[in-house]
Amino acid sequence: VAVNKYPNNRMLGRREIVSGQAGKYVWKTYREVYAMVVKVGNSIRSCGLEKGGRCGIYGVNSAEWVISMEACNAHGLYCVPLYDTLGAGAVEFIICHAEIEIAFVEEKKISELLKAFPGAGKYLRTIVSFGEVTSQLKEESIGFGVTIYSWTEFLSLGENKEFELPVKKKSDICTIMYTSGTTGDPKGVMISNNSIVTLIAGVKCLLKNVNESITSDDVYLSYLPLAHIFDRAIEECMINHGASIGFWRGDVKLLVEDIGELKPTIFCAVPRVLDRIYSGIQQKISSGGLVKNTLFNFSYSLKLRNMRKGCKVSEAAPFADKLVFNKVKQGLGGKVRIILSGAAPLAAHVEEFLRVVSCCYVLQGYGLTETCAGTFVSLPDKLTMLGTVGPPVPNVDVCLESVPEMGYDAVSSSVPPRGEICIRGGVLFSGYYKRDDLTAEVFVDGWFHTGDIGEWQADGSLKIIDRKKNIFKLSQGEYVAVENLENIYGQLSILDSLWIYGNSFESFLVAVVNPNQAAVERWAADNGIPSGDLETLCSNPGVKDHILGELKRIAKEKKLKGFEIMKDVHIDPIPFDMERDLITPTFKKKRAQLLKYYQDVIDRMYKNAK
C-alpha cells in the first residue's frame, strides 16, 4: 500500500561513510526498497521456506533489517528477532524453540551467532550476512553444516525466479517476539497481522482526536532495538504513512551527531535516554553562570506557570522558547515535534522539565509486547497528566481488577480505583509460542492480565503504581510493594537507579543505589569533601550518610511506613547493566540476578544494621 501511495518518498536512510568520516544521509525510496524486498522474498523461497516458516533477524537496526522483515511479511513467514543484547545462550534458545531455518545477521554478529552451534544446527541451515562474509567464517559455518551467504550472493539466489505470494489472513502470525523476562527462559509472544493493523488504526485515530497526525513529511530516527515491540510498532506506523526512517550508526556516543544530521520530527526514547538528556541540560545550566542561570530559571517558571493555567506548549512563552529553550530544541536536531517515552516509567520531574524546555510535545505511553506496544498514551497540552501514561487508546477496552492481598481496591468510591490492569481488544497477542500453560495464566475470559498495578485519575488517565508479582512479606508480616517504593525513592535527583531488597526472614529493607555523578560531585564540593573520581566519592562515609538522609527525607515527605524506610545502602558507582546480566534490554531489573551478584553486599548490610 505504502509503495503505491508514496513510490518516490525517502523510506530508509543511512549515513554515507567517506574516507572514514560520516557524511549526509543517503536514502532508498519506497519503490527501491520494494524492489529489494521482492528479491529477498524470492531468495528466501528458493531456499525452500513456505508460508509459516520461521526466519530470524539478528543485529542492530538497519535497512537490511527492515527489508528482511518486510520480505517475511510478504510471504507469510514468521519474523523472529534475535535479541542483539542477550548473548549466545538466549540466541540458541530462541533458534531452537522457534525452529528457525534461516537467519539474517549483521556482519559483525555472525561470529556471535556461530557460538549458538552445534545446538542451533538442528534447525538453522542458512545464514545471510547483511554485508560480506570472510573466508574464515565460511569455513567455520561449513563445519557446522550451515550454508552462509553474503547479502549480494543471497540476492542472486532469487534471480529469474518468481514465487506467488500466499493468501494471508488477519489472524496469521507475522512475528514471534521473544520477551527477555526477568526470570526463566524468554517467552515467544505471537503477534498477528491483525494486531499490527489494529495498532496502526488506533494510533491514527488517537492523533486525529488531538489534531495531530503522522505524515509523509515526518522523519524518524531508528535507534531503539527493532527486536523490541516499541520501535517495531513505531516503524510500522511510519511506513504506513510514507514517512522516512533514518538509522543511527549503532554507537551511543555518536547518537547526538546522528540526530543533528538527520533532524528527526518524531523522537522515541526509553526513560534512561531522557534521563541522560535531562542530566546533560542540568549540568550546562549549573555551569552557565549567574546571568544565564537566572534567565533560565525565570523563563522556566514563567512557561510552567502558563502551561499550568492551560496554555498550549507552543503559546505558553514564545519569547522564552526563542531566546532560551531553542538551544535544547536544536540539540535534538531542531525539528522534533513529538517526543514519546515508553518501555518503563518516566520520572515526573524529568517529564515536566522536558515538556517545558523541549519546545515540543512530550508524551508518555504504556504497553507490553503482548499488547503490541501502545495501549495508553498521554495527551498533548494536558499538564494534569504529568506522571501518568494518559488514557487508553481508542481501540482497546481496559479495566482494573482488585488485588486484596496488596490492599488495592478497584471498586472503592472512597479512594481512587486501584488494581491490576486488564486489557481486551484487537491489539492483543495470540498467545505464547508452544506455551499454552503460560497463555492460560494471563488470559481470563478474554482479558489479558498485565501484572501491572494502575490507578485511575480523575481526568481519565492512568498512573502505573506497582507490579503485582514484585511483592514480598517481611518477617513481621508486613507486605512490601517494592516497585512502588523504588518509584518513590527514584524521584531523588542524587540517584540514577536503585534496587531495594528484603525477604521474609528480615524485618527491614536495604538497597543498592547508583548515584548521579553530577549531583554527588556538586554536593561534595558544597560540603568541603575533596574532589576525586566517582568511585572515591562513593566510598566517602559523608556521601553515604547524605544519601541515607535523602532517602529518609522523601520517605517522611511521602508518609511511608517505618518498615518501608531503608536501614542501609550500598553505593555502586557502576550503573546496573546488561553486561553483568542485571537488567533486561528494556532496562527492567532482573531481581534474581541482582541478588546473586550483590549477595555478599546484602549479607554484610544486614549484619551491620543489626
C-alpha positions in Angstrom: 0.0 0.0 0.0 2.7 2.5 1.0 4.8 1.9 -2.1 1.7 2.6 -4.3 0.9 5.9 -2.5 4.5 7.2 -1.9 6.8 5.5 -4.5 9.3 8.3 -4.6 9.3 9.2 -0.9 12.5 8.7 1.0 12.0 5.5 3.0 15.2 4.1 4.5 18.4 6.1 5.1 21.9 5.6 6.5 24.8 7.9 6.8 27.3 7.7 4.0 30.9 7.0 5.1 33.5 8.8 3.1 37.2 8.3 3.9 36.2 7.1 7.3 34.1 10.1 8.1 30.3 10.1 8.4 28.6 12.3 5.8 25.0 13.1 4.9 22.2 10.5 5.0 21.7 8.7 1.7 18.2 7.3 1.0 16.4 4.5 -0.7 12.9 5.4 -1.9 9.8 3.3 -1.2 10.0 2.0 -4.8 13.7 1.0 -4.4 13.0 -0.8 -1.1 10.1 -2.6 -2.5 12.3 -4.0 -5.4 14.8 -5.2 -2.8 12.0 -6.8 -0.7 10.8 -8.7 -3.8 14.4 -10.0 -4.4 14.9 -11.1 -0.8 11.5 -12.8 -0.7 12.2 -14.8 -3.8 15.6 -15.8 -2.4 14.1 -17.0 0.8 11.5 -19.1 -1.0 14.2 -20.6 -3.2 15.8 -21.9 0.0 12.6 -24.0 0.5 10.7 -21.9 3.1 7.0 -21.7 2.7 4.2 -19.8 4.5 4.6 -20.3 8.3 8.3 -20.9 8.1 10.5 -19.1 10.7 13.1 -16.5 9.8 15.4 -15.0 12.4 16.9 -11.5 12.2 20.0 -10.6 14.4 21.7 -7.2 14.5 21.3 -3.5 15.1 18.7 -1.6 13.2 19.5 -1.2 9.5 17.9 -1.0 6.1 18.6 -4.7 5.6 16.8 -5.5 8.9 13.6 -3.8 7.7 13.9 -5.3 4.1 14.3 -8.8 5.6 11.3 -8.2 7.9 9.1 -6.9 5.0 10.1 -9.9 2.9 8.9 -12.2 5.7 5.6 -10.2 5.9 5.0 -10.5 2.1 5.5 -14.3 2.1 3.7 -15.1 5.3 6.8 -16.2 7.2 7.2 -15.7 10.9 9.8 -12.9 11.5 11.7 -13.8 14.8 14.0 -11.1 16.1 17.1 -12.5 17.9 18.0 -10.1 20.7 21.0 -8.1 19.9 21.8 -7.8 23.7 21.1 -11.2 25.2 24.2 -13.2 24.0 24.6 -16.6 22.6 22.7 -18.5 25.3 19.4 -16.8 24.6 20.0 -16.8 20.9 20.4 -20.5 20.8 17.3 -21.0 22.9 15.2 -18.8 20.5 16.6 -20.5 17.4 15.7 -24.0 18.8 12.4 -23.0 20.4 11.1 -21.2 17.3 12.7 -23.8 15.0 14.3 -21.0 12.9 15.5 -22.3 9.5 17.2 -19.1 8.1 18.8 -16.1 9.8 19.7 -12.7 8.5 22.6 -11.4 10.5 24.6 -8.2 10.9 28.1 -8.8 9.6 29.9 -8.3 12.9 27.3 -10.5 14.7 28.0 -13.7 12.6 30.8 -14.9 14.9 28.4 -14.4 17.9 25.7 -16.4 16.2 28.0 -19.2 15.4 28.6 -19.6 19.2 25.0 -21.0 19.3 26.2 -24.0 17.4 26.2 -27.0 17.3 22.9 -26.8 19.3 21.3 -24.4 16.8 22.3 -26.6 13.9 19.3 -28.9 14.4 17.1 -26.2 12.8 19.2 -23.3 11.4 20.5 -24.3 7.9 21.1 -20.9 6.2 22.8 -17.7 7.4 22.6 -14.5 5.4 25.0 -11.6 6.2 23.8 -8.0 5.9 27.2 -7.4 4.3 30.2 -9.6 3.4 31.4 -12.9 4.7 35.1 -13.7 5.4 36.6 -17.0 4.2 37.3 -17.9 7.8 33.6 -17.6 8.8 32.6 -19.6 5.7 34.9 -22.4 6.7 33.6 -22.3 10.3 30.0 -22.4 9.1 30.7 -25.4 6.8 32.0 -27.3 9.9 28.5 -26.8 11.5 26.7 -27.9 8.3 25.2 -24.5 7.7 25.4 -22.5 4.4 26.4 -18.9 4.7 25.8 -16.1 2.1 26.9 -12.5 1.7 24.0 -10.1 1.0 24.8 -9.9 -2.7 25.2 -13.7 -3.0 21.9 -14.3 -1.4 20.0 -11.9 -3.6 21.3 -13.8 -6.7 19.6 -17.0 -5.5 16.2 -15.5 -6.4 17.2 -14.1 -9.8 14.9 -15.1 -12.6 12.6 -16.7 -10.1 9.1 -15.6 -9.2 7.1 -17.0 -6.3 3.4 -16.4 -5.9 2.6 -14.6 -2.7 0.5 -16.8 -0.4 -3.0 -15.7 0.7 -2.7 -14.2 4.2 -5.4 -13.8 6.8 -5.7 -11.2 9.6 -5.3 -14.0 12.2 -2.0 -15.2 10.6 1.1 -14.7 12.8 3.5 -12.2 11.4 6.1 -12.2 14.2 7.2 -14.1 17.2 8.8 -11.6 19.5 10.7 -13.1 22.5 10.5 -11.1 25.7 13.6 -11.3 27.8 11.7 -11.6 31.0 13.2 -11.1 34.5 13.3 -14.8 35.3 13.4 -18.0 33.3 13.6 -18.6 29.6 12.4 -16.0 27.1 8.7 -16.3 26.1 7.7 -16.2 22.4 4.9 -13.6 22.0 2.9 -14.4 18.9 1.7 -11.2 17.2 -0.8 -11.4 14.3 -1.3 -9.3 11.3 -4.5 -8.1 12.9 -2.6 -6.8 16.0 -0.3 -4.6 13.8 -3.2 -3.3 11.7 -5.3 -2.5 14.8 -2.4 -0.7 16.4 -1.8 1.5 13.3 -5.5 2.3 13.1 -5.6 3.2 16.9 -2.6 5.5 16.6 -4.1 7.3 13.6 -7.4 7.7 15.5 -5.7 8.9 18.7 -3.6 11.6 16.8 -6.7 12.7 14.9 -8.5 13.3 18.1 -5.8 15.8 19.3 -5.5 17.4 15.8 -2.2 15.7 15.1 -1.1 13.1 12.5 1.9 11.2 11.1 2.5 12.4 7.6 4.8 11.5 4.7 7.0 14.5 5.7 7.8 13.0 9.1 11.4 11.8 9.8 12.1 9.1 12.4 15.4 8.1 14.0 15.7 4.4 14.3 18.0 3.6 17.2 15.8 1.7 19.8 16.1 -2.0 19.0 13.8 -3.3 16.3 13.9 -6.6 18.2 11.6 -4.9 20.7 7.9 -4.1 20.1 8.2 -0.4 20.9 10.4 0.5 18.0 8.9 -2.1 15.7 5.4 -0.7 16.2 6.5 2.9 15.6 8.4 2.0 12.4 5.3 0.1 11.1 3.3 3.3 11.7 5.9 5.4 9.9 6.0 3.1 6.9 2.2 3.0 6.7 2.2 6.8 6.4 5.0 7.1 3.9 7.4 8.7 6.4 11.2 8.5 6.3 13.3 6.3 8.7 17.0 7.1 9.2 19.2 4.7 11.0 21.8 5.6 13.6 25.4 4.2 13.4 25.0 1.8 16.3 27.2 3.8 18.7 25.5 5.7 21.6 28.5 8.1 21.7 27.6 9.2 18.1 23.8 9.4 18.7 23.7 13.2 19.2 25.7 13.7 16.0 23.3 11.4 14.1 20.3 13.3 15.5 21.9 16.6 14.3 22.4 15.3 10.8 19.0 13.6 10.4 16.9 16.3 12.1 14.0 13.9 13.1 10.5 15.2 13.6 9.5 12.3 15.9 11.8 11.0 18.6 11.1 7.9 20.7 13.1 7.1 23.8 13.2 5.0 26.9 13.4 6.9 30.2 17.2 6.2 30.5 17.9 8.2 27.4 15.6 11.0 28.5 17.2 11.0 32.0 20.6 11.5 30.3 19.3 14.4 28.3 17.8 15.9 31.5 21.1 15.5 33.4 23.1 16.9 30.5 20.9 20.1 30.3 21.1 20.5 34.1 24.8 20.3 34.1 25.0 23.0 31.4 22.6 25.2 33.4 24.6 24.8 36.6 27.9 25.7 34.9 26.4 28.7 32.9 27.0 31.5 35.4 24.6 33.7 37.4 23.1 35.6 34.5 22.3 32.6 32.3 21.1 30.7 35.4 18.7 33.5 36.4 17.4 33.9 32.9 16.8 30.1 32.5 15.0 29.8 35.9 12.8 32.9 35.2 11.9 31.5 31.7 11.2 28.1 33.1 9.0 29.3 35.9 7.0 31.6 33.5 6.4 28.9 30.9 5.5 26.3 33.5 3.1 28.7 35.2 1.3 29.4 31.9 1.2 25.8 31.0 -0.5 25.0 34.3 -3.1 27.7 33.5 -3.9 25.7 30.4 -1.8 27.4 27.7 -0.6 25.2 24.9 3.1 24.4 24.9 3.7 26.5 21.8 1.9 29.5 23.3 3.0 29.4 26.9 6.2 31.6 26.5 7.1 32.1 22.8 9.8 34.7 23.7 11.5 32.3 26.1 11.2 29.5 23.5 13.1 31.6 21.0 15.7 33.1 23.4 16.3 30.4 26.0 14.9 27.0 25.1 15.7 27.0 21.4 19.2 25.6 22.2 17.5 22.5 23.7 15.4 22.1 20.6 18.5 22.5 18.3 20.2 19.8 20.4 17.5 17.4 19.2 18.0 18.5 15.6 15.7 21.5 15.6 12.6 19.9 14.1 11.3 17.5 16.7 7.6 18.0 17.4 6.8 14.8 19.3 8.9 13.0 22.0 7.4 9.7 23.0 8.7 7.9 26.1 7.9 4.2 26.6 9.1 0.8 27.8 9.4 1.9 31.5 8.1 4.7 33.7 9.4 8.2 33.1 10.1 10.2 36.3 7.5 13.0 36.7 10.2 15.7 37.3 12.0 14.7 34.1 8.8 14.7 32.1 7.8 18.1 33.5 11.2 19.6 32.7 11.3 18.3 29.1 7.7 19.4 28.5 8.8 22.9 29.3 12.2 23.1 27.7 12.0 20.9 24.6 9.6 23.2 22.6 7.5 20.1 21.5 5.0 17.6 22.8 6.4 15.2 25.4 4.2 12.1 25.7 4.4 9.0 27.9 3.0 5.7 26.7 2.4 2.3 28.2 2.1 -1.1 26.6 3.7 -4.5 26.6 4.9 -6.8 23.8 1.7 -8.8 24.5 -0.4 -5.7 23.7 1.6 -4.7 20.6 3.1 -1.8 22.4 0.7 1.2 22.6 -2.2 0.8 25.0 -2.1 4.1 26.8 -0.7 7.5 25.7 -0.8 10.8 27.5 -2.3 13.7 25.6 -0.5 16.9 24.3 -1.0 20.1 26.3 -2.5 18.3 29.3 -0.1 19.0 32.1 -2.6 17.4 34.6 -1.5 14.1 33.1 2.1 14.5 34.2 3.4 11.3 35.8 0.6 9.2 34.1 0.5 7.2 30.9 -2.6 9.0 29.8 -5.9 7.5 28.8 -6.4 4.2 26.8 -6.0 4.4 23.0 -9.4 4.3 21.2 -9.3 0.6 20.1 -8.8 -1.2 23.5 -11.0 -2.0 26.5 -9.4 -1.6 29.9 -10.5 -2.4 33.4 -8.8 -2.7 36.8 -9.1 -5.8 38.9 -8.8 -5.6 42.7 -5.8 -7.2 44.3 -6.8 -7.6 48.0 -3.5 -9.1 49.2 -1.8 -5.9 48.2 -4.5 -3.6 49.5 -5.6 -2.5 46.0 -9.4 -1.9 45.6 -10.7 -1.3 42.0 -14.3 -0.6 43.0 -14.0 1.6 46.1 -15.6 5.0 45.9 -13.7 6.5 48.8 -10.2 6.3 47.2 -9.0 6.3 43.5 -9.7 2.9 41.9 -6.5 0.8 42.0 -5.9 -2.7 40.7 -4.3 -4.9 38.1 -4.5 -3.6 34.6 -6.5 -5.9 32.3 -6.8 -5.3 28.6 -9.1 -6.6 25.8 -9.0 -5.8 22.1 -7.6 -6.5 18.7 -4.1 -5.4 19.6 -3.6 -8.4 21.9 -1.2 -11.2 21.1 -2.3 -14.6 20.0 -0.6 -16.5 22.8 2.9 -17.6 23.9 4.5 -19.9 21.3 4.4 -23.5 22.5 3.4 -22.4 26.0 -0.4 -22.9 26.3 0.1 -23.1 30.1 1.5 -19.6 30.3 -1.1 -18.3 27.9 -3.9 -19.7 30.1 -2.3 -18.0 33.2 -2.6 -14.5 31.7 -5.9 -14.7 29.8 -9.2 -14.9 31.8 -12.5 -14.6 29.9 -10.7 -12.7 27.0 -9.0 -10.2 29.3 -5.2 -10.1 29.3 -3.9 -9.6 32.9 -0.8 -7.5 32.6 0.6 -8.0 36.1 1.0 -4.2 36.4 -1.0 -2.2 39.0 -2.7 1.0 37.9 -4.6 3.9 39.5 -7.3 5.8 37.6 -7.0 9.5 37.8 -9.9 12.0 37.8 -9.1 13.1 34.2 -9.4 9.5 32.8 -5.6 8.9 32.7 -3.9 6.0 34.3 -0.9 6.0 36.7 1.3 2.9 36.9 2.0 2.5 40.6 3.2 -1.1 41.2 3.9 -4.6 39.9 1.7 -7.4 41.1 4.4 -10.0 41.3 7.1 -7.9 43.0 5.7 -8.1 46.5 7.1 -9.9 49.5 6.4 -10.2 53.2 8.8 -9.1 55.9 9.4 -11.2 59.0 6.8 -9.2 61.0 4.1 -10.0 58.4 4.1 -6.7 56.5 3.8 -6.8 52.7 6.2 -4.7 50.7 5.3 -3.5 47.2 8.9 -3.0 46.2 8.4 -1.3 42.7 6.2 1.3 44.2 8.9 2.1 46.8 11.5 2.2 44.0 9.4 4.7 42.1 9.1 7.0 45.1 12.8 6.8 46.1 13.8 7.1 42.5 12.5 10.7 42.4 15.6 11.8 44.3 17.9 13.7 41.9 21.0 12.3 43.6 20.1 8.8 42.4 20.2 7.4 38.9 18.8 4.0 39.9 18.2 1.8 43.0 17.3 -1.8 43.8 15.5 -2.4 47.1 15.8 -5.8 48.8 14.0 -7.5 51.6 12.8 -11.0 52.5 10.5 -12.9 54.9 13.4 -13.6 57.3 14.3 -10.0 57.9 12.3 -7.1 59.4 13.7 -4.2 57.4 14.8 -3.2 53.9 18.2 -2.4 52.4 19.2 -1.1 49.0 21.9 -0.9 46.4 22.0 2.5 44.7 23.6 4.0 41.6 24.3 7.7 42.3 24.0 10.6 39.8 27.6 11.6 39.3 26.9 15.3 38.7 24.7 15.5 41.8 27.2 13.8 44.0 30.1 15.9 42.8 28.0 19.1 43.4 27.1 18.1 46.9 30.7 17.1 47.7 32.0 20.5 46.5 29.4 22.3 48.5 30.3 20.4 51.7 34.1 20.6 51.5 34.7 17.0 50.6 37.9 16.6 48.5 37.2 16.1 44.8 38.0 12.8 43.2 36.6 10.2 40.8 33.1 8.9 41.5 34.4 5.7 43.0 36.4 7.6 45.6 33.5 9.8 46.4 31.1 6.9 46.8 33.4 5.3 49.4 33.3 8.5 51.5 31.1 8.0 54.6 29.7 11.5 54.3 28.3 10.7 50.9 26.6 7.6 52.2 25.1 9.5 55.2 23.8 12.2 52.8 22.1 9.6 50.6 20.6 7.8 53.6 19.4 11.2 54.8 17.8 12.0 51.5 16.0 8.5 51.4 14.6 9.2 54.9 13.6 12.7 53.9 11.5 11.6 51.0 10.1 8.7 53.0 8.8 11.2 55.5 7.5 13.5 52.8 5.6 10.7 51.1 4.3 9.4 54.5 5.9 6.0 54.1 5.6 3.4 56.9 8.5 2.6 59.2 9.2 -0.7 57.6 9.4 0.9 54.1 12.4 3.1 55.1 15.9 1.9 54.1 18.1 0.9 57.1 21.3 0.7 55.0 22.5 1.3 51.5 25.4 0.2 49.3 26.6 2.7 46.8 27.8 1.3 43.5 29.2 3.8 41.1 28.8 1.4 38.2 25.2 1.5 36.8 23.2 -1.7 36.6 23.9 -3.1 33.2 23.2 -5.9 30.7 26.9 -6.9 30.6 26.5 -8.2 34.2 23.0 -9.6 33.4 21.5 -7.2 36.0 18.8 -5.6 33.7 16.9 -6.6 30.6 17.3 -4.9 27.2 14.4 -2.7 28.2 16.2 -1.7 31.4 13.9 -3.7 33.8 15.7 -5.0 36.9 16.5 -8.8 37.0 15.9 -9.2 40.7 17.2 -12.7 41.0 20.4 -11.8 39.2 20.8 -8.6 41.3 20.6 -10.7 44.4 23.1 -13.2 43.1 25.5 -10.5 42.1 25.2 -8.5 45.3 24.6 -11.3 47.8 27.8 -10.6 49.8 26.9 -6.9 50.0 23.3 -7.7 51.1 24.6 -10.1 53.8 27.0 -7.5 55.1 24.4 -4.8 55.2 22.0 -6.9 57.3 24.8 -8.0 59.6 25.9 -4.4 60.2 22.4 -2.9 60.5 21.6 -5.4 63.3 
